[in-house]
Amino acid sequence: MPNLVMEYSNSVDQRINVQGLLEDLHDVALKSCLFDTDSVKSRALRYHHWLVGEQGDTVDFIHISFELLDGRTEEQKRELSRQLMTVLQEQASDVRSLTVNIRDMDKACFQKVQNR
């Protein structure tokens, strides 16, 4: 059930291969052995409007939100975050702000339906 969401400023896709980066980040999740590979979902959201501090929209960014059902150790989540950041730094080193956040989701409140 893990969801990787890559949010990025619209100036980023002029300099990096967004689809390729998304695929490599998705691959990190698959190879982590923390999840059933068929349940990993990754997507990218491009932003046309954003503000950062007093610098407004002059600061470009990529932010990774990774949501997963609770139950992983802090070390497992830290390592996943580190591996995702490594890929970001390798492929988007000229992007000013790179961030990763791993979040637990409450299993008791999560709902899922898969239709055929």
Residue pairs with C-beta under 8 A, 6 or more apart in sequence:
1 35
1 39
1 41
1 68
1 69
1 105
1 110
1 112
2 29
2 34
2 35
2 39
2 40
2 41
2 66
2 67
2 68
2 69
3 41
3 42
3 43
3 65
3 66
3 67
3 68
4 25
4 26
4 29
4 40
4 41
4 42
4 43
4 64
4 65
4 66
4 84
5 42
5 43
5 44
5 45
5 64
5 65
5 66
5 67
6 18
6 21
6 22
6 25
6 42
6 43
6 44
6 45
6 62
6 63
6 64
7 44
7 45
7 47
7 61
7 62
7 63
7 64
7 65
8 18
8 44
8 45
8 46
8 47
8 60
8 61
8 62
8 63
8 95
9 46
9 47
9 50
9 57
9 59
9 60
9 61
9 62
10 46
10 47
10 48
11 60
12 18
12 46
12 60
12 61
12 62
12 92
12 95
13 46
15 94
15 95
16 91
16 92
16 95
17 91
18 44
18 46
19 44
20 91
21 62
21 87
21 88
21 91
21 92
22 42
22 43
22 44
24 87
24 91
25 42
25 64
25 84
25 87
25 88
26 40
26 42
28 80
28 83
28 84
28 87
29 35
29 40
29 42
29 66
29 80
30 37
30 40
32 76
32 79
32 80
32 83
34 68
34 72
34 76
34 80
35 68
49 57
50 57
50 61
51 57
52 58
52 59
52 61
52 97
53 59
59 96
59 97
60 95
60 96
60 97
61 95
61 96
61 97
61 98
61 99
62 88
62 92
62 95
62 97
62 98
62 99
63 97
63 98
63 99
63 100
63 101
64 84
64 88
64 99
64 100
64 101
65 101
65 103
66 80
66 81
66 84
66 100
66 101
66 102
66 103
67 103
67 104
67 105
68 77
68 102
68 103
68 104
68 105
69 104
69 105
69 107
69 110
70 104
70 105
70 106
70 107
71 107
72 80
72 104
77 102
80 102
81 100
81 101
81 102
84 100
85 98
85 100
88 95
88 98
88 100
89 98
92 98
